[in-house]
Amino acid sequence: MHPPTTENGPARRLAHLGWALCECAADIEAGSMEKAGRCLSQAMGLAAAIGDGPLPRLAEPMAYCLARRLIRPMIPAVADALIDPSDHLDRRCVRAARRNFFKLSPFPKAAVAVANRVILEAMENEKNVHVIDFAGPAAQPCQWIQLLRDFHGRPEGAPHLRLTIVHDDGEFLAKASASLADEAYDLDVPLQVHCVAAKIEALDFNDLHGVLGLKSGEARAIVCTLQLHRLLANAAGDDAGHHVNQTASVARLQQMAASTSCPPSIIGGEDVLDDDDDGDPAYRSPATPLGFVSPPLTTPPFQTPPALTGFLSAARAAASPKIMVLVEQEASHNGVSFRKRFAEALGYYAAVYDSLDAAAAARRRPAADAERADVERAVVGEEIRGVLLREGSRRRERHDRLQQWALRMEVAGFRKVPLSYDAMWQGNDVLGRCGVGGCESREHAGCLLLCWRSCPLYSVSAWRSDGGSAYGIGCEYLTDGGLMC
């Protein structure tokens, strides 16, 4: 792999910065620690010379992860003694950063709008509704308050609503519960809130019925926002995972992979090839002015570790949801190869940083840049460290692409429910009203991809237990296999 070339000075420095970081990751994987050290030093020098901007800011947490991995095999005692920022993040600062992430980034708000619409459509005419939300890091009370208002506005009136929130922050749960109780009182909507202070991976899936407080006679909806990937870590620490025979599912869904990848990078008018990958075109995020070359990704083997199998089995058998909404990062961070995982993460988070930069600029508030910095440090930066620093059962940030999740859901006995036109319109409308140019939505096989300048960042999909009605939400299957919405 050779350094990229371009005539433009700033663009050339950006390209070389990305190249140096990727080369360092490749050298670390190969065990060439001296070369890795030189590449890391070069990258840090380039970042300092470029100054402020999304990519130089992203280079800091990426370089930190590289440095930790560089030191670990050489001087384990020193690596263990170094302070890990993840262990010292103040809970209140993290809570504030999560709020700022929801305020700044249009994508969590769009995902919430789509999920709420899906739930409303699935629960039409239901009198007793139980919404179970496995709340991700972007969760905020306003998403459930909006759902209350939507139910209140139904022509048939609001149902008796139970809301179970599973979140790892007890103080957040207490404040959310109080806000929801006040809103329900003002709207005169009967509401019960059940809070479960735990991470999804710590739940007892053998007693999901008791943990979630399930009752008979209720129609249930499950929402999993940026959480299911945490169950991909094998409890034994084996990255190979638990392989499942899914030949039929692969045959049905294999075309999904091609349409969710970023297009090949073109630098200087020529296709750039990666010497390490048999001449396949290299990839980069088209969302940012990055000229670096990322190695093409090999989709990791399909796998359903026991934890995910246990959760999906329990969700299907115990909760029997009418609808299940899944929101996940549209990235491939679950592979064994550190080099490829690093290259994918660099391109993906470059787009995330670029979108946050644009969102902060669009707010035109003096505090917007400080809020963005907090999000980059305590939310996105922590996610990056989870992707790049940890291995085995300790690595919980194992993002996968939509086609992988579709395979897992089908094998677990769920059937995809095509999103209705109204649900997709809701997400697109939120992105359009955010005032940040570059936010896009893309329909794909009945699901929704939330994109930054054509690069998919998040996917939203809906599912129900297999064997149910052959109707999607707002869509009807025609005799020729098409859809009418």
Stockholm file with secondary structure:
# STOCKHOLM 1.0

chainA/1-485         MHPPTTENGPARRLAHLGWALCECAADIEAGSMEKAGRCLSQAMGLAAAIGDGPLPRLAEPMAYCLARRLIRPMIPAVADALIDPSDHLDRRCVRAARRNFFKLSPFPKAAVAVANRVILEAMENEKNVHVIDFAGPAAQPCQWIQLLRDFHGRPEGAPHLRLTIVHDDGEFLAKASASLADEAYDLDVPLQVHCVAAKIEALDFNDLHGVLGLKSGEARAIVCTLQLHRLLANAAGDDAGHHVNQTASVARLQQMAASTSCPPSIIGGEDVLDDDDDGDPAYRSPATPLGFVSPPLTTPPFQTPPALTGFLSAARAAASPKIMVLVEQEASHNGVSFRKRFAEALGYYAAVYDSLDAAAAARRRPAADAERADVERAVVGEEIRGVLLREGSRRRERHDRLQQWALRMEVAGFRKVPLSYDAMWQGNDVLGRCGVGGCESREHAGCLLLCWRSCPLYSVSAWRSDGGSAYGIGCEYLTDGGLMC
#=GR chainA/1-485 SS CCCCCCSCHHHHHHHHHHHHHHHHHHHHHHTCHHHHHHHHHHHHHHHHHHCSSHHHHHHHHHHHHHHHHHHHHHCHHHHHHSCCGGGGCCHHHHHHHHHHHHHHCHHHHHHHHHHHHHHHHHTTTCSEEEEEEECCTTCCHHHHHHHHHHHHTCTTCCCEEEEEEEESCHHHHHHHHHHHHHHHHHHTCCEEEEEEESCGGGSCGGGHHHHTTCCTTCEEEEEEESCGGGGGSCTTCCTTCCCCCCHHHHHHHTTHHHHTSCCBCEETTEECBCGGGTTCBCBCCTTSCCCCCBCCCCCCCCCCCHHHHHHHHHIIIIICCSEEEEEEECSCCCCSCHHHHHHHHHHHHHHHHHHHHHHHHHHCCTTHHHHHHHHIIIIIHHHHHHHHTCCGGGCCCCCCCHHHHHHHHHHTTEEECCCCHHHHHHHHHHHHHTCCTTEEEEEETTEEEEEETTEEEEEEEEEEETTSCSEETTEEECTTSCEEC
#=GC SS_cons         CCCCCCSCHHHHHHHHHHHHHHHHHHHHHHTCHHHHHHHHHHHHHHHHHHCSSHHHHHHHHHHHHHHHHHHHHHCHHHHHHSCCGGGGCCHHHHHHHHHHHHHHCHHHHHHHHHHHHHHHHHTTTCSEEEEEEECCTTCCHHHHHHHHHHHHTCTTCCCEEEEEEEESCHHHHHHHHHHHHHHHHHHTCCEEEEEEESCGGGSCGGGHHHHTTCCTTCEEEEEEESCGGGGGSCTTCCTTCCCCCCHHHHHHHTTHHHHTSCCBCEETTEECBCGGGTTCBCBCCTTSCCCCCBCCCCCCCCCCCHHHHHHHHHIIIIICCSEEEEEEECSCCCCSCHHHHHHHHHHHHHHHHHHHHHHHHHHCCTTHHHHHHHHIIIIIHHHHHHHHTCCGGGCCCCCCCHHHHHHHHHHTTEEECCCCHHHHHHHHHHHHHTCCTTEEEEEETTEEEEEETTEEEEEEEEEEETTSCSEETTEEECTTSCEEC
//
